[in-house]
Amino acid sequence: MKNELVLVDTQIRPGVALLRLNRPKELNALNLQLMAELRDALAILDKDENVRAMVLTGNEKAFAAGADIHQMSGKGAIDMLLIDQFATWEQIRRLKKPLIAAVSGFVLGGGNELVMHCDLVVASETARFGQPEILLGIMPGAGGTQRLTRQIGKVNAMEMVLTGQPVSAKQALAWGLVNRVVPVEVYLDEALRLASEIALRAPLAVRLAKESVLKAQDSNLSEGLEFERKNFYMLFASADQKEGMDAFVNKRPPQFTGS
């Protein structure tokens, strides 16, 4: 994949692909080209049988400092409607394989919303999370009011969205926005380690388990439990279920094939 703004490495760990946002001078501001490259790269990796988990990162100074304001400045409501930038975000949301964010430095605006599109988040101690759109006279538009409220609760989301002030990685951890906080020197290694662990699991089970967890955010308990049970039963038609249980009974490591 010959991308300019999203660099892809599929050789970094077995079963793992690394995607790196590559606009360092602009603090990885999410312009339309970068988001299109990211969408297309993720779509290809999502269909690659050799990839079982993906890690998305930026650099130590910034994961992404928000949307590219230069592209939006001067636009009208109809201009933004026709650009339809959020269609790209919706395609990212529909990924089947696990996507792990490895973040450091600025994680602001669209950067924070992109993190919430990921399934797991490893943050460096220097990471700062925020939704500063209010300071520009606008508000979040890619999940910064909806996903954020579901993840950290109403009052915490209100504080972030209405003040525009960022919070530390430690606070983000306490609120449930990230999985873990580690020293800046190891945040990417920790995310890759987590991806490698997931890559060893049965791919079909990982896919259906991810779908089931996400379903919990969009449905009531009764609907979610029904969805979970159907996915549970479905996995008993897979070769990996037979392999996993046989390996357990015979006390050997399983060899999952994704079938």
C-alpha positions in Angstrom: 0.0 0.0 0.0 1.7 3.2 -1.2 0.3 5.7 1.2 1.7 9.1 2.0 -0.2 10.1 5.2 -0.7 6.6 6.7 2.3 4.3 6.8 1.6 0.5 7.0 3.9 -2.2 8.3 2.6 -5.8 8.1 5.9 -7.4 9.1 6.3 -5.9 12.5 4.9 -8.9 14.4 3.3 -12.2 13.2 -0.4 -11.6 12.6 -0.2 -7.9 13.4 -0.3 -4.8 11.2 0.9 -1.4 12.3 -0.6 1.8 10.8 1.1 5.1 11.6 -0.4 8.5 11.0 2.2 10.5 9.1 1.6 14.3 9.2 4.1 15.1 11.9 4.4 18.8 11.0 0.6 19.2 11.4 0.5 17.1 14.6 -1.3 14.4 12.5 -4.3 16.6 12.0 -7.0 14.5 10.3 -7.5 16.0 6.9 -9.7 14.3 4.2 -6.8 12.7 2.5 -5.4 11.1 5.6 -8.8 9.8 6.6 -9.4 8.3 3.1 -5.9 6.6 3.2 -6.6 5.3 6.7 -10.1 3.9 5.7 -8.7 2.2 2.6 -5.6 0.7 4.4 -7.8 -0.6 7.2 -10.3 -2.1 4.7 -7.4 -4.0 2.9 -6.0 -5.3 6.2 -9.4 -6.3 7.5 -9.6 -8.7 4.5 -6.0 -9.9 4.8 -6.0 -13.5 6.2 -2.4 -13.0 7.5 -3.5 -10.1 9.7 -5.4 -10.9 12.9 -5.1 -7.6 14.8 -4.1 -4.0 13.9 -2.4 -1.2 15.8 -3.0 2.4 15.0 -0.5 5.0 16.2 1.0 8.5 15.6 4.2 9.6 17.2 5.3 10.6 20.7 4.3 14.2 20.3 0.8 13.6 18.9 -1.5 10.8 18.0 -3.7 13.3 16.3 -4.3 16.9 17.4 -7.8 17.1 15.8 -9.4 17.7 12.5 -7.7 19.9 9.9 -9.3 23.2 10.6 -7.8 24.8 7.4 -10.0 22.4 5.4 -13.1 23.4 7.3 -12.6 27.1 7.7 -14.9 29.0 5.3 -17.1 26.1 4.6 -20.9 26.4 4.9 -23.4 23.9 6.1 -24.2 22.6 2.6 -20.5 22.3 1.8 -20.0 20.1 4.9 -23.1 18.0 4.1 -21.8 17.3 0.5 -18.3 16.5 1.7 -19.9 13.8 3.9 -16.7 13.3 5.8 -18.4 11.1 8.4 -19.1 8.3 5.9 -15.4 7.5 6.1 -15.7 7.2 9.9 -18.6 4.9 9.6 -16.6 2.5 7.4 -13.9 2.5 10.1 -16.4 1.7 12.7 -17.5 -1.4 10.8 -14.1 -3.1 10.9 -14.3 -6.8 11.8 -10.8 -7.2 13.3 -9.6 -5.7 16.5 -8.0 -2.2 16.2 -5.8 -1.1 19.1 -4.8 2.5 19.5 -1.3 3.3 20.8 -1.4 7.0 21.7 1.0 9.6 23.1 1.0 13.4 23.3 -2.0 15.2 21.9 -5.2 13.2 21.5 -7.6 16.0 20.7 -10.9 16.5 18.9 -11.1 14.1 16.0 -8.0 12.3 17.4 -10.0 11.5 20.5 -13.0 10.4 18.4 -10.7 8.2 16.3 -9.4 6.6 19.5 -13.0 5.8 20.5 -13.5 4.0 17.2 -10.7 1.6 18.3 -11.4 -1.4 20.5 -8.5 -1.1 22.9 -6.3 1.9 23.9 -2.8 2.0 25.3 -1.7 5.4 26.3 1.7 6.9 27.2 2.0 8.9 30.4 2.3 12.0 28.3 -1.0 11.6 26.5 -3.6 14.4 26.8 -7.2 13.7 25.7 -9.7 16.4 24.8 -12.6 17.6 22.8 -11.7 21.3 22.2 -14.2 22.0 19.4 -16.2 24.3 21.7 -13.2 26.7 21.6 -13.7 27.1 17.8 -17.4 27.8 18.1 -18.5 24.3 17.0 -19.0 20.9 18.7 -17.8 17.3 18.2 -19.3 15.6 15.2 -17.6 12.1 15.0 -18.8 10.7 18.3 -17.4 13.1 20.7 -20.7 13.6 22.4 -22.3 10.2 21.9 -19.4 7.7 22.3 -17.7 9.8 24.9 -20.8 9.9 27.1 -21.3 6.2 26.9 -17.7 5.6 27.8 -17.0 8.0 30.6 -20.5 9.1 31.8 -22.6 12.3 31.4 -20.9 14.6 33.8 -17.4 13.8 32.7 -18.3 14.1 29.0 -20.0 17.4 29.8 -16.9 18.7 31.4 -14.7 17.7 28.5 -17.1 18.9 25.7 -18.3 22.2 27.3 -14.9 23.4 28.6 -12.7 22.1 25.8 -10.0 21.4 28.3 -7.9 18.2 28.0 -7.5 15.6 30.7 -4.4 13.6 31.5 -3.8 10.0 30.7 -4.2 9.1 34.4 -7.6 10.7 34.4 -8.6 9.1 31.1 -7.7 5.7 32.7 -9.8 6.4 35.8 -12.8 7.4 33.6 -12.5 4.3 31.4 -11.3 6.0 28.2 -8.1 3.9 28.0 -7.1 0.4 29.0 -3.7 1.2 30.4 -1.1 3.9 30.9 2.6 3.1 30.5 5.9 5.1 30.2 6.2 6.9 26.9 9.2 4.7 26.0 7.1 1.5 25.8 3.6 2.6 24.8 3.9 1.3 21.3 5.6 -2.0 22.4 2.8 -2.6 24.9 0.1 -2.1 22.2 2.0 -4.4 19.8 2.3 -7.0 22.6 -1.5 -6.8 23.2 -2.1 -7.2 19.5 0.2 -10.2 19.3 -1.7 -11.8 22.2 -5.0 -11.3 20.4 -3.5 -12.6 17.1 -3.0 -16.0 18.8 -6.7 -16.4 19.5 -9.2 -18.0 17.2 -10.0 -15.3 14.5 -13.7 -16.2 14.2 -14.2 -16.1 17.9 -12.4 -12.8 18.1 -14.6 -11.3 15.4 -17.9 -12.5 16.9 -16.8 -11.5 20.4 -15.9 -8.0 19.2 -19.3 -7.7 17.5 -21.1 -8.8 20.6 -19.3 -6.3 22.9 -20.1 -3.5 20.5 -23.7 -4.6 20.3 -23.9 -3.9 24.1 -23.4 -0.2 23.4 -26.3 0.0 20.9 -29.0 -2.2 22.4 -30.8 -3.1 25.6 -29.8 -6.1 27.7 -32.4 -8.5 26.3 -31.4 -7.7 22.6 -27.7 -8.0 23.5 -28.0 -11.3 25.2 -29.9 -12.7 22.2 -27.2 -11.5 19.9 -24.5 -13.0 22.2 -26.2 -16.4 22.3 -26.5 -16.6 18.5 -22.8 -15.8 18.1 -21.9 -18.3 20.8 -23.9 -21.1 19.1 -22.5 -20.2 15.7 -18.9 -20.8 16.8 -19.7 -24.4 17.5 -19.8 -24.8 13.7 -16.1 -23.7 13.4 -13.0 -25.9 13.2 -11.3 -23.6 15.6 -13.8 -24.5 18.3 -13.0 -28.2 17.8 -9.3 -27.4 17.8 -9.5 -25.2 20.9 -11.4 -27.7 23.0 -9.3 -30.7 21.9 -6.1 -28.7 22.7 -7.5 -28.0 26.2 -8.5 -31.6 26.9 -5.1 -32.9 25.6 -3.1 -30.1 27.4 -1.4 -28.7 24.3 -1.3 -25.2 22.7 -4.1 -24.7 20.1 -3.3 -24.0 16.5 -6.1 -21.8 15.2 -6.6 -21.3 11.5 -9.7 -19.0 11.3 -12.0 -21.7 9.9 
